[in-house]
Amino acid sequence: MLVLSSVAHAQPAGTPSEGAAAAQVSPPASGDPPIVVEAQKEKKVCRSETATGSIMPRRVCKTATQIAREQVEAERALEAARALQETTAMTRELREAGAL
């Protein structure tokens, strides 16, 4: 949550939960009317996921930001696995050729 006065001075107003929508009005020191800023609550997307080896799906709800972050992490892990596989294959070929 963020509270702004008419002089555009921002200050944190407590420790809100992630994505919580709220508005707070505090009287500004200069006597001008306060400016109220509302934080937008990010919507969650829910889907059923079945873990490998299981037949029981479970409902998983995540925000679009969480989904995007996990997608980036999965792509990085896949790239790292591919790079390791290529390095291993190249090392094997060099050993078989007698270069190592």
GIFENSUL-V282376 format. One line per field, one symbol per residue. phi: phi as a letter, one per 30 degrees, with the letter a starting at -180 (. if undefined). psi: psi as a letter, one per 40 degrees, with the letter a starting at -180 (. if undefined). burial: b if it has 16 or more other ideal C-beta (glycine too) atoms within 10 Angstrom, else e. Layout:
phi = ???
psi = ???
burial = ???
This chain:
phi = .bcccdchccbdcjbdddidcabbcbddddjdddccccdddddcccacbcdeicccdbdbcbdddddddddddddddddddddddddddddddddddidc
psi = ihhhieefhiiigagiihehhiihhihideeiiihhhhhhhhiihiihhhiheiehiihhhiidddddddddddddddddddddddddddddddddeed.
burial = bebebeeeeeeeeeeeeeeeeeeeeeebeeeeeeeeeeeeeeeeeeeeeeeeeeeeeeeeeeeeeeeeeeeeeeeeeeeeeeeeeeeeeeeeeeeeeeee
